[in-house]
């Protein structure tokens, strides 16, 4: 029986961001798992942001949060991430809101007006100011908006009947957060991406907003002033969203190994993984970052 071919080498593992930042003027940073853990900002991340600002780097925070930028900004303040630590902020929720309000592309122009929303109360602001009617009966809906399960600890089970019927009716679904799971402190919490993937398994059509879609990176590049991609670096903790998105956008993608993949890598935040373990993870996911760092630290 032929032996398995050797794995490609692991991406370079740096101790921090200092050397990588030298060759990049613009940074697109993930929020959850990089700058905070859902409970509070990482002290090392705050210090790194200050160093980047002092070095004149342009910083855009790009979050898959299914809420508008104003809401995300206030949450960041509450977690200890003040406005002076970054230049720009964009979220998948803002992108959804803008598309629902403007309906500037053909997909949205053909979308009906009656919306069935699956999401917790904190996400309701995404619906404000858009020309849509909220309905609570899936039989009356033209489309679904999913911002996340209202009770993530209960999993997909409560929503299976709704997703089944929506798929039977061939209703389009808007996913305002492609993430499948995030870590809130040390606890994994299911996100909207899990419902969207299940809907696709049922044969449903999904329109994703946020990372890793190339559209959100086009928006970010416009916000940054259309810089040279070779001078832009993205930093995130998720291979399927942050790193895959950066790769598709043609920019460097740096993986924070102490985030969402920490368990798979056998590390905690701030601990460097074994190169062969990182190499295996990247091979299994089919996604390779430009480099890896144990935490968003200098």
Secondary structure, 3 states (H helix, E strand, C coil): CCCCCCCCCCCEEECCCHHHHCCCCEEEECCECCCECCCCECHHHHHHHHHHHHCCCEEEEEECCCCCHHHHHHHHHHHCCCHHHCCEEEEHHHHHHHHHHHCCCHHHHCCCCEEEEECCHHHHHHHCCCCCEECCCHHHCCEEEECCCCCHHHCCHHHHHHHHHHHHCCCEEEECCCCCEEEECCEEEECHHHHHHHHHHCCCCEEECCCCCHHHHHHHHHHHCCCCHHHEEEEECCHHHHHHHHHHHCCEEEEECCCCCHHHHCCCCCCCCCHHHHHHHHHHHCCCCCEEECCCCC
